[in-house]
Amino acid sequence: MDFSRRSFVRALGWTGLGTVAATLRPAGVDALTRTAAQGAPPIAPSIAAPRSPASALGSFIKIDSNENPYGVGPSVAEAVQQALALAGRYPRNRDTLTDALARLHGVPPPSILLGCGSGELLRAATLAFTSRTRAAVVPSPTFETCGETASRLGYPVREVRVDASLRLDLDAMRQAAAGAGLVYICNPNNPTGTVRSARDIEQFIEYVLGATPDAAVLVDEAYHEFVDDPSYATAIPLAIRSPRVIVTRTFSKIYGMAGLRVGYAIGHPDALAAMEQHMPFGTMSVLSVAAALAALHDTKRLTEQQQANRETRLATRKLFEDAGYRVAASDANFLMVDVRQRASDFRGACRAHGVLVGRPFPPLDTHARITIGTKDEMQRAADAFRRVLGIASAAAAPAAAA
């Protein structure tokens, strides 16, 4: 009998919990709290707005992992506070988030698959669609989960180096995709920050599926909300049309929830069912779901985060370019800078000055990935970059973000 875990949850009648919070308001979580713990005394101190990353990390400025330096907003913190009353119960509110995401993207709920961060979904896709005879095709460099998962299993991995502009070389990837099981596209690409246009992605997918119709194409859109390039668009419509295209998203970046681990995939139910067979059940906590629901509702904060990242990214880019350093075009929350020295040496020197930047990403051995922190963090980091690279102190510091 074909009976997925999602249908199992629905069969138990747990969808009633989801209805309570269908409007995505934190008050919905509050209603759950009152239902689950009527009359119960407070079980945790009030959760205030999160401390700045700088205070949490001591003297280090941590701009190495593409995290959101602002963390979650007050509405998310409040939702987590309220959901603590359900912490003694197994999660029964996953369908609420599935339904909310389906409404957001205009797709049926069976086209949404939740994961503990998008990394869990990428691993599941690799397990579902690659084998010893079906290679994984990945850019180089890119986010490593799909390639590393296939490699650890002893499956073939075909790496295709990014082009001279540090964009995905889709022409070369077309040739590498012949007979593949999974083709992975990160758009915008991590660690280079570059994007390919909606038309480029559509033509690439049409070619790959025409030449290798049983291959799957996974488009990782972890940085979707940061993109300003007008030629870019989400690949979700392609995923809905084709049973072999999957799009993944995450709450770890723009929503500031890297530590809460929430991601999701959008695609044909058959493709998602193949992935779900390789995923553990119950990895997402009731707190994570409550946080995600509240984050989706807080569209004002989303806009503020986009603007802050855009302005601070532009100012940081100007610092390097004014000093003669090449910076790849970025539509994400980080920059890839050719520092004209070994990336590992640059990283070590920055650390000695209290700034943590990204690890080396071969084959771009002289490029450093620098996450965009807060205005204050980037102003202080700029001083370290000047000292490490010998940039004249007259160079302009990153301007204040609005």
Secondary structure, DSSP 8 states (H G I E B T S, - for coil): ----HHHHHHHTTTHHHHHHTTT--HHHHHHHHHHHSTT----S----S---HHHHTTT-EE-SS---TT---HHHHHHHHHHGGGTTS----HHHHHHHHHHHHT--GGGEEEESHHHHHHHHHHHHH--SSS-EEEEESS--HHHHHHHHTT--EEEEE--TTSS--HHHHHHHTTT-SEEEEESS-TTT-----HHHHHHHHHHHHHHSTT-EEEEE-TTGGG---TT---SHHHHHH-TTEEEEEESSSTT--TTT--EEEEE-HHHHHHHHTTS-SS-S-HHHHHHHHHHHH-HHHHHHHHHHHHHHHHHHHHHHHHTT-EE----SSEEEEE-SS-HHHHHHHHHHTTEE----BTTBTTEEEEE---HHHHHHHHHHHHHHHT--TTS-------
